[in-house]
Amino acid sequence: MSRRSAVREGGSVVTALMEARLLAFAAILSLLSLSVGAVAAERETPPPPLAVHGGEGTRFAEPGMIAPDFTVLDVEGHPFRLSEEVSRKPVLLLFWSVFCDPCRAEMATLQKAHDKYAGRDLTVAAVAVDGNPLRNIIGGFVRQEGYTFKALVDELDATEKWKVADAYGVAVTPTLLLLEKGGKVLHRKGGKTREDELEKAVSSLLEK
């Protein structure tokens, strides 16, 4: 083989390698373009609407809506199912924590409502959002303070979400809800509720 032929053949090999690299680079760019497009499309796609009447995906329980059903245990280990309670009578429901100072005043207000309306078809319940590991501490606090309404403890579900607090969209403690018989939310208040405000809401409901 002459030197010229060898150079020509070598040049063909180099050209073939360059073409192969260019094709590979073009394929990579094409894949990157598809990936970026998919991500952009995903970002532009709005999330599905959240349910407002209980069940999977529920995040809120605002006035006029039906409160999501739930079943959790009280501090004594007895089950409490909301749908059974609201099928018979209205429910006054408080979300609280043993680490929340304003909740202590709210719990005292709740106890006064329980004492006043205990014989007038009203269920009073408080859901502690501290979880099962603190059940004994919650129970000890409830007994120490002499609370006689239903003291419930929230717990995590299979997806690591709070069974009750997440379903109700609870962002602050205390959060108070008043549910009509049948489960419709009549009143919701995040933060401290004045005693006269609660009295007015409860008495107007029971007079219906």
Secondary structure by P-SEA (a helix, b strand, c coil): ccaaaaaaaaaaaaaaaaaaaaaaaaaaaaaaaaaaaaaaaaaaccccccccccccccccccccccccccccccccbbbbbaaaaaacbbbbbbbbbcccaaaaaaaaaaaaaaaaccccbbbbbbbccccccaaaaaaaaaaaaccccbbbbbbbccccccccccccccccccbbbbbcccccccccccccccaaaaaaaaaaaaac
